[in-house]
């Protein structure tokens, strides 16, 4: 009886370990692909604020671009669109 319990317990641990490893791989893939295929969110912010200085108040993310809202010293909020692949301001 004790041997059966140990085998069952070990199988549960192995099953959970495999599940956790699989989920980690699935969630890590899109992050790695996004970084290798274009500019990161941080790079886009640096590009936007180098041309339009100010405080970043919001970052929107879609398939092709980052939309970065920048509060300028004069109180005006502007939207800067940065292409994800090239890193250029549109």
C-alpha positions in Angstrom: 0.0 0.0 0.0 2.8 2.4 0.8 4.5 1.8 -2.5 1.2 2.6 -4.4 0.9 5.9 -2.5 4.4 6.9 -3.4 4.0 6.1 -7.1 0.7 8.1 -7.2 2.3 11.0 -5.4 5.3 11.0 -7.8 3.1 10.9 -10.8 1.1 13.9 -9.6 4.3 15.9 -9.0 5.6 14.9 -12.5 2.3 15.8 -14.1 2.2 19.2 -12.4 5.9 19.9 -13.3 5.3 19.2 -17.0 2.2 21.4 -17.0 4.1 24.3 -15.4 7.0 23.9 -17.8 4.7 23.9 -20.8 2.8 27.0 -19.6 6.1 28.8 -19.0 7.3 28.1 -22.5 4.0 29.2 -24.0 4.0 32.5 -22.2 7.7 33.2 -22.9 7.5 32.6 -26.7 5.5 35.8 -27.6 7.8 37.9 -25.5 10.9 36.6 -27.1 9.4 36.9 -30.6 8.3 40.5 -30.0 11.8 41.6 -28.8 13.6 39.9 -31.7 11.2 41.1 -34.5 11.3 44.8 -33.7 11.7 47.5 -31.1 10.7 47.1 -27.5 8.3 49.4 -25.7 11.2 51.0 -23.8 13.0 51.7 -27.1 9.9 53.2 -28.6 9.5 55.5 -25.5 13.2 56.6 -25.8 12.7 57.4 -29.5 9.5 59.4 -28.9 10.9 61.4 -26.0 14.2 62.1 -27.7 12.3 64.0 -30.4 9.4 65.2 -28.2 10.6 65.8 -24.7 8.2 65.4 -21.8 6.6 63.0 -19.4 5.1 59.8 -20.9 1.5 59.5 -19.6 0.2 56.5 -21.6 1.5 53.8 -24.0 -1.0 52.0 -26.3 0.1 48.9 -28.2 -1.4 47.4 -31.3 0.0 45.0 -34.0 2.1 47.5 -36.0 2.7 50.5 -33.8 3.1 52.0 -30.3 1.1 55.1 -29.5 2.8 57.1 -26.9 1.1 60.1 -25.2 3.6 62.7 -24.0 2.8 65.6 -21.7 5.0 68.5 -22.7 6.3 71.4 -20.5 3.6 73.7 -21.9 0.9 71.4 -20.7 0.0 70.1 -24.1 -0.4 66.3 -24.6 0.7 64.9 -27.9 0.5 61.5 -29.4 3.6 60.0 -31.0 3.3 56.9 -33.1 6.3 54.7 -33.4 6.5 51.8 -35.9 7.2 48.5 -34.1 9.4 47.0 -36.9 11.5 50.0 -37.9 11.4 52.1 -34.7 10.6 55.2 -36.8 8.2 57.9 -35.8 5.2 58.1 -38.1 
